[in-house]
């Protein structure tokens, strides 16, 4: 072979190598994320029946990839051209093609969600109103399900007393927390999630503690709902729980204002003597023991306070009315009367009354 032929062959090989390198470099660049509008969120819908070419064009139009033609061959090279799934997706411009492809193959579709917060102490009426405001179903449907739907997969629901004159069957069991639901979640899904959240509070340790105290789950939640409504300062929850235990153990009327407020529905600034005489099983000024059921949704601290109350001999308490939301506690009625006088004095001082 002559030197001239060898030179031509070498030159040809060099051209091929350079061309291949150039092509590889081109492909590499075209598979890099776009550099414009980086960080922006893009939501796109891939219709059912779309092939890889249509998906690639859509991604290019949305600014998620540089080159639809190159991306098609990327999909073919990795053997996933026929595995892209339809649906709504949310991507951030600047995401690499490997992650985009992985999401499309795995069907990691975007679902619009709604966050809703249920505060501690909320009653059923307040909870369903909050859910309806968030666009998660209707009040009427919730109230029907709360009374009638079969949630028997939860033992604590099965054990709610069926003959008790409850205002709402699930009162107290829709656990207060921040939830995130899919935008189109139905009412059963929402209620089930809230009951599942309550179920997580029923740990084996707590169930054992309930047995030690001789409390049913329903009694526990009912008592905790009283603590939730009465205590505004966390450190006082075990103290107030201790007062309730003391009065129950001595067969005293609990005399909890919040139970009367629950009967009335709309909170009143001051209860009248006539209010305290309402003949209703929830009225702890008239009926001994716990009310038939919870008067709101207790949070974790109130549930814990009932299980582990502070040991003391207090039987009375009254709000200090000094702006702290704390209470004066007393062992005797005489001490309680003095505390009431101090509370009134604090209120006059704070409001500038003579």
C-alpha positions in Angstrom: 0.0 0.0 0.0 1.4 3.3 -1.0 2.1 6.1 1.4 -0.5 8.3 -0.4 -3.2 5.7 0.2 -2.3 5.4 3.9 -2.4 9.2 4.2 -5.8 9.3 2.6 -7.1 6.5 5.0 -5.7 8.3 8.0 -7.3 11.5 6.9 -10.6 9.7 6.4 -10.4 8.2 9.8 -9.6 11.5 11.3 -12.6 13.1 9.6 -14.9 10.3 10.9 -13.5 10.8 14.4 -13.9 14.5 14.3 -17.4 14.2 12.9 -18.4 11.6 15.5 -17.0 13.8 18.2 -18.8 16.8 16.8 -22.1 14.8 16.7 -21.6 13.6 20.2 -20.9 17.1 21.4 -23.9 18.4 19.6 -26.1 15.7 21.2 -24.6 16.3 24.6 -25.4 20.0 24.3 -28.9 19.4 23.0 -29.7 17.2 26.0 -28.6 19.8 28.5 -31.4 21.7 30.3 -32.4 25.0 28.8 -30.8 28.1 30.2 -33.7 30.5 29.9 -36.5 30.8 32.5 -34.7 28.4 34.8 -36.6 27.8 37.9 -40.0 28.5 36.5 -42.7 25.8 37.1 -44.5 24.3 34.1 -47.6 22.2 34.2 -48.5 20.2 31.1 -51.0 17.6 30.1 -49.9 14.6 28.1 -53.0 13.2 26.4 -53.6 9.5 26.3 -52.3 8.0 23.0 -49.4 10.5 22.6 -46.3 8.9 21.1 -42.7 9.8 21.9 -42.5 12.4 19.0 -45.6 14.2 20.2 -44.3 14.2 23.8 -40.9 15.5 22.7 -42.5 18.3 20.8 -44.7 19.3 23.8 -41.7 19.3 26.1 -39.8 21.5 23.6 -42.7 23.9 23.3 -42.9 24.3 27.0 -39.2 25.1 27.2 -38.3 21.9 29.2 -35.9 20.5 26.6 -33.8 22.0 23.8 -34.4 19.7 20.9 -37.3 17.4 20.4 -35.5 15.4 17.6 -32.5 14.6 19.8 -34.8 13.8 22.7 -36.7 11.2 20.6 -33.4 9.4 19.9 -32.5 9.7 23.6 -35.7 7.9 24.5 -35.1 5.2 21.8 -31.5 4.7 23.0 -32.8 4.0 26.5 -35.6 1.8 25.3 -38.4 3.9 26.8 -40.1 5.4 23.8 -43.3 3.3 24.3 -43.3 3.6 28.1 -44.2 7.3 28.5 -47.4 7.7 30.6 -50.3 10.1 30.0 -51.3 12.5 32.6 -50.8 16.0 34.1 -47.2 16.7 35.1 -45.4 19.6 36.8 -41.8 20.2 36.0 -39.3 23.0 36.8 -37.4 24.5 33.9 -33.8 23.4 34.3 -34.5 19.8 35.4 -32.3 17.4 33.5 -33.7 15.1 30.9 -33.0 12.0 32.9 -35.3 13.2 35.7 -38.0 14.3 33.3 -37.9 11.0 31.5 -38.0 9.1 34.8 -41.1 11.0 35.9 -42.8 10.3 32.5 -42.0 6.6 32.6 -43.0 6.1 36.2 -46.1 8.2 35.8 -45.3 10.7 38.6 -48.2 12.8 37.7 -48.9 16.1 39.3 -52.0 16.3 41.5 -53.3 19.6 42.7 -53.6 19.7 46.5 -55.3 21.7 49.1 -53.9 22.4 52.6 -56.3 22.9 55.5 -55.6 23.4 59.2 -58.0 22.2 61.9 -57.1 23.9 65.2 -57.3 22.2 68.5 -60.7 22.5 70.2 -62.7 22.9 66.9 -66.2 21.5 67.1 -67.7 19.4 64.2 -69.6 22.4 62.9 -66.4 24.4 62.7 -64.4 21.6 61.2 -66.9 21.0 58.3 -67.2 24.7 57.7 -63.4 25.0 57.4 -63.3 22.0 55.0 -66.1 23.5 52.9 -64.3 26.8 52.7 -61.2 25.0 51.4 -63.3 23.5 48.6 -63.2 20.0 50.1 -66.8 18.9 49.8 -70.1 20.1 51.3 -71.2 20.7 54.9 -74.4 18.7 54.4 -72.6 15.7 53.0 -70.0 15.8 55.9 -72.7 15.9 58.6 -74.5 13.0 57.0 -71.4 10.9 56.8 -70.3 11.8 60.4 -73.6 10.4 61.7 -74.2 7.5 59.3 -71.2 6.3 57.3 -69.6 3.0 58.2 -66.1 3.8 59.6 -66.0 0.4 61.3 -62.4 -0.2 60.1 -61.6 1.9 63.2 -62.2 0.1 66.4 -62.6 3.3 68.4 -65.5 4.3 66.1 -67.1 0.9 66.6 -66.9 1.4 70.3 -68.5 4.8 70.4 -71.6 4.3 72.6 -74.6 3.8 70.3 -77.2 4.6 72.9 -75.6 7.8 74.1 -77.4 11.1 73.2 -74.5 12.4 71.2 -74.8 15.6 69.2 -72.4 14.3 66.6 -71.1 10.7 66.5 -67.5 11.6 65.4 -67.2 14.7 67.6 -63.7 14.7 69.1 -62.3 12.0 66.8 -61.4 14.2 63.8 -57.9 15.0 64.9 -56.8 18.6 64.8 -53.8 19.0 62.5 -52.7 20.4 59.1 -53.8 18.2 56.3 -53.0 18.1 52.6 -55.6 16.6 50.3 -55.9 16.2 46.6 -58.1 19.0 45.2 -60.8 16.5 44.1 -60.8 14.4 47.3 -64.3 13.4 48.4 -65.7 13.7 51.9 -65.2 10.1 52.8 -61.5 10.4 51.9 -61.1 13.5 54.0 -62.9 12.1 57.1 -61.0 8.8 56.8 -57.7 10.7 56.8 -58.6 12.6 59.9 -59.7 9.4 61.7 -56.4 7.7 60.6 -54.6 10.6 62.2 -56.5 10.1 65.5 -55.6 6.4 65.3 -51.9 7.3 65.5 -52.6 8.8 68.9 -53.8 5.5 70.2 -50.3 4.0 70.8 -49.9 0.7 72.7 -48.5 2.7 75.6 -51.5 4.9 75.8 -53.9 2.0 75.5 -52.2 0.3 78.4 -52.4 3.6 80.4 -56.2 3.8 79.6 -56.6 0.2 81.0 -54.7 1.2 84.1 -57.0 4.2 84.6 -60.1 2.3 83.8 -61.0 4.7 81.0 -62.5 3.8 77.6 -61.3 5.6 74.6 -64.5 7.5 74.4 -64.2 8.7 78.0 -60.6 9.7 77.4 -61.5 11.8 74.3 -64.5 13.3 76.1 -62.4 14.3 79.1 -59.6 15.6 77.0 -62.0 17.8 75.0 -63.0 19.5 78.3 -59.3 20.2 79.1 -58.8 21.5 75.6 -61.7 24.0 75.9 -60.8 25.1 79.5 -57.0 25.4 79.2 -55.4 28.2 77.2 -51.9 27.8 78.5 -50.2 24.5 77.9 -48.6 24.2 81.3 -52.0 24.3 82.9 -53.5 21.3 81.0 -52.2 18.7 83.5 -53.4 20.9 86.4 -56.9 21.3 85.0 -57.0 17.6 84.1 -56.1 16.9 87.8 -59.1 19.1 88.9 -61.5 17.1 86.7 -60.1 13.8 88.1 -60.5 15.1 91.6 -64.1 16.1 91.1 -65.0 12.9 89.3 -63.4 10.8 92.1 -65.5 12.7 94.7 -68.7 12.4 92.6 -68.9 16.2 92.3 -70.5 18.0 89.4 -67.8 19.0 87.0 -69.4 22.4 86.3 -67.6 23.1 83.1 -68.8 26.3 81.4 -67.6 24.9 78.0 -70.2 22.2 78.1 -72.9 24.8 78.4 -71.4 26.7 75.5 -71.4 23.5 73.5 -75.1 23.2 74.1 -75.8 26.8 73.1 -73.7 26.4 69.9 -72.7 30.0 69.6 -70.3 31.1 72.3 -71.5 33.7 74.8 -69.2 36.2 76.6 -70.9 35.5 79.9 -73.3 32.6 80.8 -76.4 33.4 82.7 -77.8 31.4 85.6 -80.6 30.3 83.3 -77.9 29.0 80.9 -76.4 26.9 83.7 -79.8 25.3 84.4 -80.4 24.0 80.9 -81.7 20.5 81.1 -79.3 18.8 78.7 -77.1 15.7 79.2 -74.1 17.8 78.1 -74.7 20.3 81.0 -72.2 19.4 83.7 -73.8 21.9 86.0 -76.9 19.6 86.1 -75.7 16.1 85.2 -73.0 14.2 87.2 -70.0 12.7 85.5 -68.7 13.3 82.0 -71.0 14.5 79.3 -72.2 11.9 76.7 -69.3 12.7 74.4 -66.6 15.2 73.5 -67.4 18.8 73.0 -64.6 19.5 70.5 -61.4 18.0 69.0 -58.7 17.7 71.7 -55.1 18.0 70.7 -52.2 15.8 71.8 -51.3 17.8 74.9 -54.8 17.6 76.2 -55.0 13.9 75.5 -51.7 13.4 77.3 -52.8 15.6 80.3 -55.8 13.3 81.0 -53.6 10.3 81.1 -51.0 11.9 83.2 -52.7 14.6 85.3 -50.9 16.7 87.9 -51.4 15.3 91.4 -52.9 17.9 93.8 -56.0 18.7 95.8 -57.4 21.4 93.7 -61.2 21.3 93.1 -61.8 24.8 91.7 -60.3 27.2 89.3 -61.1 30.6 87.8 -59.5 32.6 85.0 -57.2 35.3 86.3 -58.4 37.8 83.7 -55.1 39.6 83.8 -54.3 39.0 80.1 -52.3 35.8 80.7 -55.1 33.3 80.0 -54.0 31.5 83.2 -56.1 30.4 86.2 -56.2 30.7 89.9 -56.6 27.2 91.5 -58.1 26.5 94.9 -58.6 23.5 97.2 -61.6 24.9 99.1 -64.7 26.9 98.1 -63.6 29.7 100.5 -60.2 30.0 98.6 -62.1 29.9 95.3 -64.3 32.8 96.4 -61.1 34.8 97.2 -59.7 33.9 93.8 -62.9 35.1 92.1 -62.6 38.4 93.9 -59.0 38.7 92.6 -60.1 37.8 89.1 -62.7 40.6 89.1 -60.2 43.0 90.5 -57.7 42.1 87.7 -60.4 42.6 85.1 -61.3 46.1 86.5 -57.7 47.1 86.6 -57.0 45.8 83.1 -60.1 47.5 81.6 -59.8 50.7 83.5 -63.1 50.2 85.4 -63.4 51.7 88.9 
